[in-house]
Every structure is written in structure tokens, then in C-alpha cells.
Amino acid sequence: MASENMTEVAVGGAVLAVAAAFVIYAGQVSGFSGTAPEYELRASFRSADGIDVGTDVRLAGVKVGRVTDMQLDPETYRARAVFTVREDIEVPDDSALAISSEGLLGGNFVEILPGGSPFYFAAGDEIEFTQGSVSLIALLTKFIAGDDTGGEASE
């Protein structure tokens, strides 16, 4: 009887340890863990397919922030994004943003393409140079339809 109780306690402890590890992991992935202070920047995209609140913001492939808000601007019909960047990362004020893909089956992320300016964005500034997402379906349709603009020269 005592060995059954010890087995139950051991299994219960293992379940609690796995649950605690999952909560810690979920907090880190979602950005709710105690991370470095961040500041907000803004941007406007013609097309923001594939990004939403919580999407990674990366610089040189390293996660430096996340998207915190996405709205449609009713005057310009552009997607307005608010995102954070770690406070220890200074983004040059001639930098650009692009929505990039992790691959054919991977998700999208916001990529900071740093410029060379000696001046940096401050909290609340807007990055004006943006490149929206590219639709994979549109590219495949062009390829299948045989759209060869600038391809071979005809005789």
C-alpha cells in the first residue's frame, strides 16, 4: 500500500513539473516573461498578410521584438502596425521594414533592414520605408500563366 502511494506521489510530482515547464515555455514564447524593456515603433504596410499580434520582429535573424497591434487605416487603406524593439537595440532612422517568410511552409515575420544613419528612431516614431508581404499564390499564378516579362528576346 505504501509503495502505491509513493508511485502516485512520484507521478503527480512529474505531472506538476511538466505543467510548470510548459507554463514557463508558453510565457517565453508569447513574450509575457520578464524580458528586457522595450520601446514602440510604428509602420504602415500595403499588405500585411501573414503577420498579426505576437508576430516576431527580427534583426539579422535574431528576435528583437514583437508586433503588439495591427489595424486598418480607413483613410489610406493600409495596414498600420505597432511593434516593440528591445531597449538595448538602436534602430537607425533610415532603416526599412519588410515582411519576410521563414520558407514555403513557415510563418511570416517582420524583418528590420538596418540603414547606416548615425541617428536612431525614438519611441513612438514611424518607419516609413516598408515592403509588404508577397503572396505565394500570386507568384505561382504568374508562373503557371507563363508571364515572362523581361524573359527571352523574340526574333
N, C-alpha and C positions, 0 to 999 in steps of 0.2 A: 504494500500500500504506500509506503514511504517513497519507494522508487518511482511509482506512478506520479506522485505529487511533484517530485524533483523533475521528472520529464516534462510535466505540464508547465512548471515554472521556467524551465530552460527554453521551451518552445515559445512561451509567452514573452520572455525577455528577447528572444531573437526577433519575434514579430515587432516588438516595440522598437528595437534597434533599426530594423529595416524601415519602419514608418518614419522614424526620426531622420534617417539618412535621406529618405525621399523628400521630406519637408525642407531640409537644408538645400538639397539639389534644386527643388522647384523654386525656392527663394532666389537662388543664384541665377537660374535661367531667366526668370521673369524680371529680375532687376530689383526685387524687394529686399535683397540682403543689404547689409551695411557696406556700401561701396563708397568710393571717393566722391566728394562733392562734384556736382555737375552744373553747367550753365546751359541756357536755352538759346538755340538759333532757329531761324525760320527760313523756309524756301517755298517756291511755287513751281509746280511741275505741270506740263501739258498733259501728261499721262502718268499716273502713279499706280498702274496695275501691279499687283503683287506685293505692295507694302501696306502695312496697317500699323496700328498702335502696337508697340512692342517689337517691331522690326529692328534688327541690328543696324547701327551706324558704324562703319568701319573705315579705318585709315591704314593703308598698306596691309590690308588683310586682318588687322587686329581690331577687335571690338572696342570702340571708344565711347559709345553711347547707344541711345535707342530712340525710336520715334515715340513721341508722347501724345500727339494729337494729329488728326487728319480731318480736314473739312473741305467742302467745295466752296470756292469763292463765287457767289452768284453774279457778280459784276463781270468777271473775266472768264468764268467757266474753267478755271484752273484749279488743280488740287493744291491746297495750302497745307504744308506740313510743318509741325513744330517738333524739334528733336533736341536731345541733350548731347553734350560732349563733356567728357571728364574735365574738371577744372585745371588739371595739370597739362592739358593739351591745348596749345595755342594754334588756332587755325588762321593762316594768312588771309588777309582781306581780298585777295584776288583768286581765291580757291573756287573750285566748281564742285557741284554735286551731281552724281549720276546714280540711277537705279540700275544695279548690276544683278546678274543671276549667278547662282552657285553652280549651274550646269543645267543640262536638259531636264532633269527631274528634281533639281534642288529648288529651294526658295529664292526669293529676291532679298537684297539688302541695299541700304543707302551707302554709297561709297564717296568719301571725301577725296577729291583730287586736289592736293595742295598746290598753291601757287608759290611765287618767290618773293612776295612783298615783305618788307620789314615791318609792316603794320598788321595788326591782328583784329579779328572780329571781337566785339564785346558782347556781353549777354544781351539777348533780345534783337540783335542785328539780323538782317536778312541776306542770305546768299542769293545773288541774282543769276549767276551762271549755273544753269541746271540742264540735265539731259534726262528726259523721261524714260520710262521702260519701253522696250522693244517687244512687240507682240510676236511670239513664236509662230502663231497661226498665220499672221500676215506674211511673215518671211517664207513659210512653207507654201502658201498660196502663190506667192510671186515665183517661187522656184518651180512649182508644178505647172504654172501657166506659161512658163518659158519666157518670162520678162527679162530680155537681155539688153538692157540699156547700157551702152558703152561696151558691149561684148566684142564680137568679131566684126571686122570691117567687111562690108559686102562689095562684090565686084560688079 
